[in-house]
Each structure stands twice: as structure tokens, then as C-alpha cells.
Amino acid sequence: MKKSHIFLVLFVLLVVSSGMAQKRRDQQPVTYEELYDEPYAINKLFVQFQPVYGELWKANINAGFGLEATYFWKEKMDFRVHTRKAYAKPFDLSRHIADNLLEENPDLGGTPRVFNYYELGATYHIKDFEESGKTKMFLYRKSYKGDKWAARVPLNAEIPCKVRKVYGARLGGVFFDTSVDVNRALEAQGMTMTEAFGGAIPEQFENSEEQMKNTTLFSGIDVKGVYVGGSMSWIKNVAVDFDNKYQEGVDDLIFTAFLDIMIAPAIGVDDIIYGGNVYSAENLETTMIGFRAGIDGKFNRTLSWSYGGEVGMRPGLKGQGFYALVKISFPVYSTNLDYSVEAFGK
């Protein structure tokens, strides 16, 4: 047993030493030539198609597609417009439930709202400056294809570069509308149907609170408001040419983190229709204040992709505001809008 233990230890030491030798061979120093390092030389216009987004929202879980465009005006401001909507009814959960209820219960009436979201805003660059920084680039060779690249732990090199930082002040407007489940809203607000609708509730519910709970009602809301907040952006636009047959390295990420307060002075809640009668939803509580925190990342390339996400509390029905959003954009087309050609006299 002792001899077997000795052989086992020797074998482990051999494997480890072999691995360390391989590591040393892989991690030989590399040299590089800087091709460019210009964080201010980014494109002006980015147009993004979002084939997929997903949103977990207490008022309405939904998924769909969107469009987004960003324009950088010199080093002073940038402007952004964004819209999105659900793919179809099954991806617009509250609307889908409301449509099913209409089919099952002839006493219900009205038309469920389709989820729509629109946003338009601008960011003023309070401070736009450049400082020294670093970036990590993966070392990749053409021979690292297929299984070779999958089985290899990627090496990276730390490259000095310039980093552009932008502190911004954000201001914009938002509009969205959606169908909502009235029962869930009442539960979140700690109200019964009797308390919400008083003497206007249907007669068959007057002496049966349990029956009211088992009857699902829906409504719709539309919210118009503004947001104000701050952001910080990190912009790199550097490329180097490595030796040792490594591919060129590029880091051209434009990354932004933001925090906004949302104020919605105009919130409309649709009346509820049941049994041919219209019941006012004015007793449903709303909140005009919300907030969100999020990130956005894109690349300074003619054709690329981008990502984004945010989490927060939306204005609207009280107790129904929490949401988390993830979105992916592909393709992202960008241009510097400079189509002039330099000419020289003979």
C-alpha cells in the first residue's frame, strides 16, 4: 500500500509539473503595436433592432421585440429613442388572460389593451474627460478553432489605453399602456371588491364576497410621465496588433450605467365592464413616482450587437410597479454620418 501511495504522489507531481511547464510555454511575453487609441472617435448614430426582450413586471409579464436609436451630438449631448411591444397575445400575459376571460365569461366586456412602450430622452454631458486606463484582450490564433479553442483556457494580455468617462444628466419622457388584472391589483392594495366599487358592484356580489374573489376582472392603464436622473459612461476605442501570430485585439465598448427617478402625473385607469354595466375604477390606488437602475452596452462598429437591462418600480397601479427587464440588440448598425471625400488638386 505504501508503494502504491508513493507512485500515486509521483504521478500527481508529474502531471502538475507538466501542466506548469505547459503554462509557462503558453504565457511567454508578447509584444504589440498600437493601431489606434481614440475614445473620442466613435460613431455618431447607432440604430438597433431588438429581436428579443423579456420583462418580468408585476402588472404584466411580457416578451417581444423593439427598436432603438442613439445619436451623439459632438461631446455635448446624446439623444435616444426607444420603442418595444410584445410578439403576440401569448407573450402579453395580462392581455392573453383578459382575452380568455372574455371568451369564457359573456358578462365581461371591453377590449383588452395591447402592451406598448415608448421612450424619448437626452443626456447632457456634465463632464466629459479622458484618463489613462487598462484593458484586457484575449490572445487568439487562427489555429485555435473548434475543439482546440473549446478545450483551451484563454490567455489574455493587459494593454494600457485611454478611457473616456462621461458624467451625464438625463431627462426624457415615457409612455406605456397595458392590460391589468384587477383582482391582483386589489390584493396588492389590501382592498376587497366591495371596498373598491362600493354600492356599484353587481347585485349578485352584494352578499357574497367569496363569489367576488372567484370572479376575475380586468382593466387597462396608460401612463404618461417623465424621467430625470444621472449616468456614467466608460468608452474605449483601442486596437493593437500582437506578435507571435496572434490575431489583432480590439476593445471598443461603450458602457453606460444609469439611475432615474420617474414621475407620471397622467395615469389613466380604464373603467370595468361587467354584465353590460360600467363600473368606475377611480378607487384603485395609483402611484406617480417610480425609479429604475440599469446598464447599456454597445460596440463602436459598423455592424455589431448590444445588450441592456434595468430593474425598478414603475409608476401606475400601486403594488404592481416592480419590474426587471433584459434586452438584446442584433444587428446594431452605426455610422459617423461623414460621407465627404477628401479631394486634392493636381
Buried (B, 14 or more C-beta within 10 A) or exposed (E): EEEEEEEEEEEEEEEEEEEEEEEEEEEEEEEBEEEEBBBEEBBBBBBBEBEBBBBBBBBBBBBBBBBBBBBBEEEEBBBBBBBBBBBEBEBBBBBBBBBEBBEEBEBBBBEBBBBBBBBEBBBEBEEBEEEEBEBEBEBBEEEBEEEEEEEEEEBEBEBEBBBBBBBBBBEBEBBBBBBBBBBBBBEBBEBEBEEBBEEEBBEEBEEEEEEBBEBBBBBBBBBBBBBEBBBBBBBBBBBBEBEEEBBEBBBBBBBBBBBBBBBBEEBEBBEBBBEEBEBEBEBBBBBBEBBBEBEBBBBBBEEBBBBBBBBBBBBBBBBBBBBBBBBBBBBBBBEEEEEEEEEEEE
